[in-house]
Amino acid sequence: MKLASFFETRTRDNGDKFVTCIDTTPEWLAAAIRDAHQGDMPSDWTYATILAVCEAIDDGSIDEDRIGEFADAHVDIYTKAIYQWAADMCMRAQALDDLNASLTKCDAAIAELRLP
């Protein structure tokens, strides 16, 4: 069974291409895809990255010893792609800001408790 066979590339009305799962995707793979999105809405970047990982697993070009090489080879350094990634992840940035604010309040409360 080839993991990449559970994905297909489609075209939106505006001409943009995107990766998605086929209807017969096993539940375990669908669950892994949902987990990879970390609670965010479906992301074209995440789907494309998951497909790239599945293709690498299928052809044997990725293993535990070469995961860093794989990641480095799939980092997009072009400005447009970086801005698109940032736009797609803007909700995550707000969540991180909120978490940071909460942790700062917790740190302050702990510091007060430690006062002699």
N, CA, C and O atoms as a GROMACS GRO file, in nm:
protein
  464
    1MET      N    1   0.085  -0.118   0.000
    1MET     CA    2   0.000   0.000   0.000
    1MET      C    3   0.090   0.125   0.000
    1MET      O    4   0.174   0.141   0.088
    2LYS      N    5   0.072   0.210  -0.096
    2LYS     CA    6   0.145   0.336  -0.104
    2LYS      C    7   0.063   0.443  -0.034
    2LYS      O    8  -0.054   0.466  -0.068
    3LEU      N    9   0.123   0.509   0.064
    3LEU     CA   10   0.053   0.614   0.139
    3LEU      C   11   0.009   0.729   0.049
    3LEU      O   12  -0.100   0.784   0.065
    4ALA      N   13   0.094   0.764  -0.046
    4ALA     CA   14   0.063   0.877  -0.134
    4ALA      C   15  -0.059   0.851  -0.221
    4ALA      O   16  -0.119   0.944  -0.275
    5SER      N   17  -0.097   0.725  -0.236
    5SER     CA   18  -0.213   0.693  -0.320
    5SER      C   19  -0.344   0.740  -0.258
    5SER      O   20  -0.447   0.741  -0.325
    6PHE      N   21  -0.341   0.779  -0.130
    6PHE     CA   22  -0.462   0.828  -0.064
    6PHE      C   23  -0.481   0.979  -0.079
    6PHE      O   24  -0.572   1.037  -0.018
    7PHE      N   25  -0.397   1.042  -0.159
    7PHE     CA   26  -0.405   1.186  -0.182
    7PHE      C   27  -0.425   1.214  -0.331
    7PHE      O   28  -0.389   1.133  -0.417
    8GLU      N   29  -0.483   1.328  -0.358
    8GLU     CA   30  -0.494   1.374  -0.496
    8GLU      C   31  -0.480   1.526  -0.500
    8GLU      O   32  -0.508   1.594  -0.401
    9THR      N   33  -0.437   1.577  -0.614
    9THR     CA   34  -0.426   1.721  -0.632
    9THR      C   35  -0.545   1.767  -0.715
    9THR      O   36  -0.572   1.712  -0.822
   10ARG      N   37  -0.614   1.866  -0.665
   10ARG     CA   38  -0.730   1.922  -0.734
   10ARG      C   39  -0.702   2.068  -0.765
   10ARG      O   40  -0.604   2.126  -0.718
   11THR      N   41  -0.790   2.127  -0.845
   11THR     CA   42  -0.777   2.268  -0.883
   11THR      C   43  -0.902   2.344  -0.841
   11THR      O   44  -1.014   2.303  -0.871
   12ARG      N   45  -0.881   2.455  -0.772
   12ARG     CA   46  -0.993   2.541  -0.732
   12ARG      C   47  -1.041   2.621  -0.854
   12ARG      O   48  -0.975   2.625  -0.957
   13ASP      N   49  -1.158   2.684  -0.839
   13ASP     CA   50  -1.214   2.765  -0.948
   13ASP      C   51  -1.120   2.877  -0.992
   13ASP      O   52  -1.122   2.918  -1.108
   14ASN      N   53  -1.038   2.927  -0.900
   14ASN     CA   54  -0.946   3.037  -0.933
   14ASN      C   55  -0.815   2.986  -0.996
   14ASN      O   56  -0.728   3.067  -1.030
   15GLY      N   57  -0.802   2.855  -1.012
   15GLY     CA   58  -0.683   2.798  -1.074
   15GLY      C   59  -0.577   2.749  -0.977
   15GLY      O   60  -0.484   2.680  -1.018
   16ASP      N   61  -0.590   2.782  -0.849
   16ASP     CA   62  -0.494   2.734  -0.749
   16ASP      C   63  -0.508   2.583  -0.730
   16ASP      O   64  -0.619   2.530  -0.725
   17LYS      N   65  -0.396   2.517  -0.721
   17LYS     CA   66  -0.396   2.372  -0.698
   17LYS      C   67  -0.383   2.346  -0.548
   17LYS      O   68  -0.321   2.422  -0.475
   18PHE      N   69  -0.444   2.236  -0.503
   18PHE     CA   70  -0.435   2.198  -0.362
   18PHE      C   71  -0.439   2.046  -0.349
   18PHE      O   72  -0.491   1.976  -0.437
   19VAL      N   73  -0.384   1.997  -0.240
   19VAL     CA   74  -0.380   1.854  -0.211
   19VAL      C   75  -0.492   1.822  -0.114
   19VAL      O   76  -0.519   1.898  -0.021
   20THR      N   77  -0.557   1.708  -0.136
   20THR     CA   78  -0.661   1.661  -0.045
   20THR      C   79  -0.660   1.510  -0.043
   20THR      O   80  -0.590   1.446  -0.122
   21CYS      N   81  -0.736   1.453   0.048
   21CYS     CA   82  -0.746   1.307   0.059
   21CYS      C   83  -0.856   1.256  -0.033
   21CYS      O   84  -0.951   1.327  -0.066
   22ILE      N   85  -0.841   1.131  -0.074
   22ILE     CA   86  -0.948   1.067  -0.150
   22ILE      C   87  -1.050   1.011  -0.050
   22ILE      O   88  -1.022   1.002   0.070
   23ASP      N   89  -1.166   0.973  -0.100
   23ASP     CA   90  -1.274   0.927  -0.012
   23ASP      C   91  -1.242   0.798   0.062
   23ASP      O   92  -1.298   0.773   0.169
   24THR      N   93  -1.152   0.716   0.008
   24THR     CA   94  -1.122   0.587   0.071
   24THR      C   95  -0.999   0.592   0.162
   24THR      O   96  -0.940   0.488   0.192
   25THR      N   97  -0.961   0.710   0.206
   25THR     CA   98  -0.848   0.724   0.298
   25THR      C   99  -0.879   0.650   0.428
   25THR      O  100  -0.986   0.669   0.485
   26PRO      N  101  -0.786   0.565   0.475
   26PRO     CA  102  -0.812   0.493   0.601
   26PRO      C  103  -0.828   0.591   0.717
   26PRO      O  104  -0.769   0.699   0.718
   27GLU      N  105  -0.908   0.552   0.814
   27GLU     CA  106  -0.935   0.638   0.929
   27GLU      C  107  -0.807   0.674   1.004
   27GLU      O  108  -0.794   0.787   1.051
   28TRP      N  109  -0.712   0.581   1.018
   28TRP     CA  110  -0.589   0.608   1.091
   28TRP      C  111  -0.508   0.719   1.023
   28TRP      O  112  -0.446   0.801   1.090
   29LEU      N  113  -0.510   0.722   0.888
   29LEU     CA  114  -0.438   0.827   0.816
   29LEU      C  115  -0.514   0.960   0.827
   29LEU      O  116  -0.452   1.065   0.845
   30ALA      N  117  -0.645   0.955   0.816
   30ALA     CA  118  -0.726   1.076   0.832
   30ALA      C  119  -0.706   1.136   0.971
   30ALA      O  120  -0.698   1.258   0.986
   31ALA      N  121  -0.698   1.050   1.073
   31ALA     CA  122  -0.673   1.098   1.210
   31ALA      C  123  -0.535   1.162   1.222
   31ALA      O  124  -0.519   1.264   1.288
   32ALA      N  125  -0.436   1.101   1.157
   32ALA     CA  126  -0.300   1.158   1.160
   32ALA      C  127  -0.297   1.294   1.091
   32ALA      O  128  -0.227   1.385   1.136
   33ILE      N  129  -0.373   1.309   0.984
   33ILE     CA  130  -0.380   1.437   0.913
   33ILE      C  131  -0.445   1.542   1.002
   33ILE      O  132  -0.397   1.656   1.010
   34ARG      N  133  -0.554   1.506   1.069
   34ARG     CA  134  -0.618   1.600   1.161
   34ARG      C  135  -0.522   1.639   1.273
   34ARG      O  136  -0.513   1.757   1.308
   35ASP      N  137  -0.449   1.543   1.328
   35ASP     CA  138  -0.351   1.572   1.433
   35ASP      C  139  -0.242   1.667   1.383
   35ASP      O  140  -0.199   1.756   1.455
   36ALA      N  141  -0.199   1.647   1.259
   36ALA     CA  142  -0.094   1.733   1.202
   36ALA      C  143  -0.140   1.878   1.190
   36ALA      O  144  -0.058   1.970   1.194
   37HIS      N  145  -0.270   1.899   1.176
   37HIS     CA  146  -0.324   2.036   1.168
   37HIS      C  147  -0.332   2.102   1.306
   37HIS      O  148  -0.357   2.222   1.315
   38GLN      N  149  -0.311   2.027   1.412
   38GLN     CA  150  -0.306   2.077   1.550
   38GLN      C  151  -0.425   2.166   1.586
   38GLN      O  152  -0.409   2.270   1.649
   39GLY      N  153  -0.544   2.122   1.546
   39GLY     CA  154  -0.665   2.195   1.581
   39GLY      C  155  -0.697   2.312   1.490
   39GLY      O  156  -0.801   2.376   1.506
   40ASP      N  157  -0.610   2.341   1.395
   40ASP     CA  158  -0.635   2.450   1.301
   40ASP      C  159  -0.726   2.404   1.188
   40ASP      O  160  -0.750   2.284   1.172
   41MET      N  161  -0.776   2.498   1.112
   41MET     CA  162  -0.854   2.468   0.994
   41MET      C  163  -0.762   2.398   0.893
   41MET      O  164  -0.640   2.413   0.901
   42PRO      N  165  -0.818   2.322   0.798
   42PRO     CA  166  -0.735   2.258   0.696
   42PRO      C  167  -0.646   2.359   0.626
   42PRO      O  168  -0.688   2.470   0.592
   43SER      N  169  -0.522   2.319   0.604
   43SER     CA  170  -0.420   2.407   0.547
   43SER      C  171  -0.359   2.342   0.423
   43SER      O  172  -0.316   2.227   0.428
   44ASP      N  173  -0.355   2.417   0.314
   44ASP     CA  174  -0.294   2.365   0.191
   44ASP      C  175  -0.148   2.327   0.217
   44ASP      O  176  -0.102   2.223   0.169
   45TRP      N  177  -0.076   2.409   0.292
   45TRP     CA  178   0.064   2.382   0.321
   45TRP      C  179   0.080   2.251   0.398
   45TRP      O  180   0.168   2.171   0.368
   46THR      N  181  -0.004   2.231   0.498
   46THR     CA  182   0.004   2.110   0.579
   46THR      C  183  -0.027   1.986   0.495
   46THR      O  184   0.044   1.886   0.504
   47TYR      N  185  -0.133   1.993   0.414
   47TYR     CA  186  -0.166   1.880   0.327
   47TYR      C  187  -0.051   1.849   0.231
   47TYR      O  188  -0.016   1.733   0.212
   48ALA      N  189   0.006   1.952   0.170
   48ALA     CA  190   0.116   1.931   0.074
   48ALA      C  191   0.237   1.871   0.144
   48ALA      O  192   0.305   1.785   0.087
   49THR      N  193   0.264   1.914   0.266
   49THR     CA  194   0.377   1.860   0.342
   49THR      C  195   0.353   1.715   0.380
   49THR      O  196   0.444   1.632   0.372
   50ILE      N  197   0.232   1.683   0.421
   50ILE     CA  198   0.198   1.544   0.455
   50ILE      C  199   0.214   1.455   0.331
   50ILE      O  200   0.267   1.344   0.341
   51LEU      N  201   0.167   1.503   0.216
   51LEU     CA  202   0.184   1.426   0.093
   51LEU      C  203   0.332   1.404   0.063
   51LEU      O  204   0.372   1.294   0.026
   52ALA      N  205   0.413   1.507   0.078
   52ALA     CA  206   0.557   1.494   0.052
   52ALA      C  207   0.621   1.390   0.145
   52ALA      O  208   0.705   1.311   0.102
   53VAL      N  209   0.580   1.389   0.271
   53VAL     CA  210   0.632   1.290   0.366
   53VAL      C  211   0.587   1.149   0.324
   53VAL      O  212   0.667   1.055   0.326
   54CYS      N  213   0.461   1.136   0.287
   54CYS     CA  214   0.410   1.005   0.244
   54CYS      C  215   0.484   0.955   0.121
   54CYS      O  216   0.518   0.837   0.113
   55GLU      N  217   0.511   1.043   0.024
   55GLU     CA  218   0.586   1.004  -0.095
   55GLU      C  219   0.727   0.959  -0.058
   55GLU      O  220   0.779   0.862  -0.113
   56ALA      N  221   0.788   1.030   0.034
   56ALA     CA  222   0.924   0.994   0.078
   56ALA      C  223   0.925   0.860   0.150
   56ALA      O  224   1.018   0.782   0.133
   57ILE      N  225   0.825   0.834   0.230
   57ILE     CA  226   0.814   0.705   0.298
   57ILE      C  227   0.795   0.595   0.193
   57ILE      O  228   0.857   0.489   0.200
   58ASP      N  229   0.707   0.622   0.096
   58ASP     CA  230   0.678   0.523  -0.008
   58ASP      C  231   0.803   0.485  -0.088
   58ASP      O  232   0.823   0.368  -0.119
   59ASP      N  233   0.886   0.583  -0.121
   59ASP     CA  234   1.003   0.553  -0.205
   59ASP      C  235   1.129   0.524  -0.124
   59ASP      O  236   1.236   0.499  -0.180
   60GLY      N  237   1.116   0.526   0.010
   60GLY     CA  238   1.228   0.490   0.095
   60GLY      C  239   1.334   0.597   0.110
   60GLY      O  240   1.444   0.569   0.159
   61SER      N  241   1.304   0.720   0.070
   61SER     CA  242   1.405   0.826   0.078
   61SER      C  243   1.405   0.899   0.212
   61SER      O  244   1.479   0.996   0.229
   62ILE      N  245   1.324   0.854   0.305
   62ILE     CA  246   1.322   0.916   0.438
   62ILE      C  247   1.326   0.806   0.544
   62ILE      O  248   1.260   0.702   0.530
   63ASP      N  249   1.403   0.830   0.646
   63ASP     CA  250   1.405   0.743   0.763
   63ASP      C  251   1.448   0.830   0.881
   63ASP      O  252   1.473   0.949   0.865
   64GLU      N  253   1.456   0.771   0.998
   64GLU     CA  254   1.487   0.849   1.118
   64GLU      C  255   1.620   0.923   1.108
   64GLU      O  256   1.634   1.033   1.161
   65ASP      N  257   1.717   0.863   1.039
   65ASP     CA  258   1.849   0.924   1.028
   65ASP      C  259   1.853   1.041   0.929
   65ASP      O  260   1.943   1.124   0.935
   66ARG      N  261   1.755   1.046   0.837
   66ARG     CA  262   1.757   1.150   0.734
   66ARG      C  263   1.641   1.247   0.743
   66ARG      O  264   1.614   1.320   0.648
   67ILE      N  265   1.573   1.249   0.855
   67ILE     CA  266   1.456   1.336   0.868
   67ILE      C  267   1.495   1.484   0.861
   67ILE      O  268   1.421   1.564   0.806
   68GLY      N  269   1.612   1.519   0.917
   68GLY     CA  270   1.658   1.658   0.911
   68GLY      C  271   1.686   1.702   0.769
   68GLY      O  272   1.652   1.813   0.730
   69GLU      N  273   1.748   1.614   0.690
   69GLU     CA  274   1.773   1.645   0.549
   69GLU      C  275   1.642   1.666   0.474
   69GLU      O  276   1.630   1.758   0.393
   70PHE      N  277   1.544   1.581   0.502
   70PHE     CA  278   1.414   1.594   0.438
   70PHE      C  279   1.351   1.729   0.472
   70PHE      O  280   1.301   1.799   0.384
   71ALA      N  281   1.353   1.765   0.600
   71ALA     CA  282   1.293   1.891   0.643
   71ALA      C  283   1.364   2.010   0.578
   71ALA      O  284   1.298   2.102   0.530
   72ASP      N  285   1.497   2.007   0.575
   72ASP     CA  286   1.572   2.116   0.514
   72ASP      C  287   1.538   2.131   0.366
   72ASP      O  288   1.530   2.242   0.314
   73ALA      N  289   1.519   2.019   0.298
   73ALA     CA  290   1.490   2.023   0.155
   73ALA      C  291   1.351   2.075   0.125
   73ALA      O  292   1.322   2.115   0.012
   74HIS      N  293   1.263   2.074   0.225
   74HIS     CA  294   1.125   2.118   0.203
   74HIS      C  295   1.093   2.254   0.265
   74HIS      O  296   0.976   2.291   0.275
   75VAL      N  297   1.195   2.327   0.305
   75VAL     CA  298   1.175   2.462   0.358
   75VAL      C  299   1.174   2.558   0.241
   75VAL      O  300   1.267   2.563   0.161
   76ASP      N  301   1.067   2.635   0.231
   76ASP     CA  302   1.055   2.732   0.122
   76ASP      C  303   1.112   2.866   0.168
   76ASP      O  304   1.068   2.922   0.268
   77ILE      N  305   1.209   2.917   0.094
   77ILE     CA  306   1.276   3.041   0.134
   77ILE      C  307   1.225   3.162   0.058
   77ILE      O  308   1.274   3.273   0.078
   78TYR      N  309   1.128   3.143  -0.030
   78TYR     CA  310   1.080   3.253  -0.111
   78TYR      C  311   0.978   3.336  -0.034
   78TYR      O  312   0.891   3.282   0.034
   79THR      N  313   0.989   3.466  -0.046
   79THR     CA  314   0.910   3.560   0.032
   79THR      C  315   0.760   3.536   0.020
   79THR      O  316   0.690   3.534   0.122
   80LYS      N  317   0.709   3.517  -0.100
   80LYS     CA  318   0.565   3.497  -0.119
   80LYS      C  319   0.517   3.376  -0.040
   80LYS      O  320   0.414   3.382   0.028
   81ALA      N  321   0.591   3.267  -0.048
   81ALA     CA  322   0.552   3.146   0.023
   81ALA      C  323   0.556   3.166   0.175
   81ALA      O  324   0.470   3.117   0.247
   82ILE      N  325   0.656   3.238   0.221
   82ILE     CA  326   0.668   3.264   0.365
   82ILE      C  327   0.551   3.351   0.414
   82ILE      O  328   0.493   3.324   0.519
   83TYR      N  329   0.516   3.454   0.338
   83TYR     CA  330   0.402   3.538   0.376
   83TYR      C  331   0.271   3.460   0.372
   83TYR      O  332   0.184   3.479   0.457
   84GLN      N  333   0.257   3.371   0.273
   84GLN     CA  334   0.135   3.290   0.266
   84GLN      C  335   0.127   3.198   0.386
   84GLN      O  336   0.020   3.181   0.445
   85TRP      N  337   0.241   3.137   0.424
   85TRP     CA  338   0.243   3.051   0.541
   85TRP      C  339   0.203   3.131   0.665
   85TRP      O  340   0.123   3.085   0.747
   86ALA      N  341   0.258   3.250   0.679
   86ALA     CA  342   0.226   3.334   0.795
   86ALA      C  343   0.078   3.370   0.796
   86ALA      O  344   0.015   3.371   0.902
   87ALA      N  345   0.023   3.400   0.680
   87ALA     CA  346  -0.120   3.433   0.672
   87ALA      C  347  -0.205   3.312   0.711
   87ALA      O  348  -0.305   3.325   0.781
   88ASP      N  349  -0.165   3.194   0.665
   88ASP     CA  350  -0.239   3.072   0.699
   88ASP      C  351  -0.232   3.042   0.847
   88ASP      O  352  -0.324   2.982   0.903
   89MET      N  353  -0.124   3.082   0.912
   89MET     CA  354  -0.102   3.048   1.052
   89MET      C  355  -0.134   3.164   1.147
   89MET      O  356  -0.098   3.158   1.264
   90CYS      N  357  -0.202   3.267   1.099
   90CYS     CA  358  -0.224   3.385   1.183
   90CYS      C  359  -0.304   3.353   1.309
   90CYS      O  360  -0.280   3.413   1.413
   91MET      N  361  -0.396   3.260   1.301
   91MET     CA  362  -0.474   3.225   1.420
   91MET      C  363  -0.384   3.158   1.523
   91MET      O  364  -0.402   3.177   1.643
   92ARG      N  365  -0.288   3.080   1.477
   92ARG     CA  366  -0.196   3.014   1.569
   92ARG      C  367  -0.111   3.119   1.641
   92ARG      O  368  -0.083   3.104   1.760
   93ALA      N  369  -0.071   3.224   1.570
   93ALA     CA  370   0.010   3.329   1.631
   93ALA      C  371  -0.068   3.394   1.746
   93ALA      O  372  -0.010   3.420   1.852
   94GLN      N  373  -0.195   3.420   1.726
   94GLN     CA  374  -0.277   3.480   1.831
   94GLN      C  375  -0.287   3.384   1.950
   94GLN      O  376  -0.281   3.427   2.065
   95ALA      N  377  -0.302   3.257   1.923
   95ALA     CA  378  -0.309   3.159   2.032
   95ALA      C  379  -0.180   3.157   2.111
   95ALA      O  380  -0.182   3.148   2.234
   96LEU      N  381  -0.067   3.166   2.042
   96LEU     CA  382   0.062   3.169   2.112
   96LEU      C  383   0.077   3.297   2.194
   96LEU      O  384   0.130   3.292   2.306
   97ASP      N  385   0.031   3.410   2.141
   97ASP     CA  386   0.035   3.534   2.218
   97ASP      C  387  -0.050   3.523   2.344
   97ASP      O  388  -0.009   3.567   2.452
   98ASP      N  389  -0.169   3.463   2.331
   98ASP     CA  390  -0.257   3.445   2.446
   98ASP      C  391  -0.192   3.353   2.550
   98ASP      O  392  -0.200   3.380   2.670
   99LEU      N  393  -0.130   3.246   2.504
   99LEU     CA  394  -0.063   3.154   2.595
   99LEU      C  395   0.052   3.225   2.668
   99LEU      O  396   0.069   3.209   2.788
  100ASN      N  397   0.128   3.302   2.594
  100ASN     CA  398   0.240   3.375   2.654
  100ASN      C  399   0.190   3.471   2.762
  100ASN      O  400   0.251   3.481   2.868
  101ALA      N  401   0.080   3.541   2.735
  101ALA     CA  402   0.024   3.633   2.834
  101ALA      C  403  -0.020   3.557   2.959
  101ALA      O  404   0.002   3.603   3.071
  102SER      N  405  -0.082   3.440   2.939
  102SER     CA  406  -0.125   3.358   3.053
  102SER      C  407  -0.005   3.311   3.135
  102SER      O  408  -0.008   3.315   3.258
  103LEU      N  409   0.100   3.267   3.066
  103LEU     CA  410   0.219   3.220   3.137
  103LEU      C  411   0.286   3.333   3.214
  103LEU      O  412   0.338   3.312   3.324
  104THR      N  413   0.285   3.453   3.157
  104THR     CA  414   0.344   3.568   3.225
  104THR      C  415   0.268   3.596   3.355
  104THR      O  416   0.330   3.626   3.457
  105LYS      N  417   0.134   3.587   3.352
  105LYS     CA  418   0.054   3.607   3.472
  105LYS      C  419   0.085   3.499   3.576
  105LYS      O  420   0.095   3.528   3.695
  106CYS      N  421   0.100   3.375   3.530
  106CYS     CA  422   0.133   3.264   3.621
  106CYS      C  423   0.270   3.285   3.685
  106CYS      O  424   0.287   3.265   3.805
  107ASP      N  425   0.366   3.326   3.604
  107ASP     CA  426   0.501   3.351   3.657
  107ASP      C  427   0.497   3.460   3.764
  107ASP      O  428   0.565   3.449   3.866
  108ALA      N  429   0.418   3.565   3.741
  108ALA     CA  430   0.408   3.674   3.838
  108ALA      C  431   0.345   3.624   3.967
  108ALA      O  432   0.388   3.660   4.076
  109ALA      N  433   0.242   3.541   3.954
  109ALA     CA  434   0.175   3.488   4.074
  109ALA      C  435   0.269   3.397   4.151
  109ALA      O  436   0.271   3.402   4.274
  110ILE      N  437   0.346   3.316   4.084
  110ILE     CA  438   0.442   3.227   4.151
  110ILE      C  439   0.549   3.308   4.221
  110ILE      O  440   0.590   3.276   4.333
  111ALA      N  441   0.595   3.415   4.156
  111ALA     CA  442   0.698   3.501   4.217
  111ALA      C  443   0.646   3.565   4.345
  111ALA      O  444   0.720   3.578   4.442
  112GLU      N  445   0.517   3.606   4.345
  112GLU     CA  446   0.459   3.664   4.466
  112GLU      C  447   0.452   3.562   4.579
  112GLU      O  448   0.473   3.596   4.696
  113LEU      N  449   0.422   3.438   4.545
  113LEU     CA  450   0.412   3.334   4.648
  113LEU      C  451   0.548   3.302   4.711
  113LEU      O  452   0.555   3.256   4.825
  114ARG      N  453   0.654   3.328   4.637
  114ARG     CA  454   0.786   3.296   4.685
  114ARG      C  455   0.848   3.409   4.768
  114ARG      O  456   0.957   3.393   4.823
  115LEU      N  457   0.783   3.520   4.777
  115LEU     CA  458   0.836   3.632   4.854
  115LEU      C  459   0.850   3.590   5.001
  115LEU      O  460   0.761   3.524   5.055
  116PRO      N  461   0.962   3.629   5.066
  116PRO     CA  462   0.982   3.591   5.209
  116PRO      C  463   0.885   3.661   5.301
  116PRO      O  464   0.890   3.640   5.422
   0.00000   0.00000   0.00000
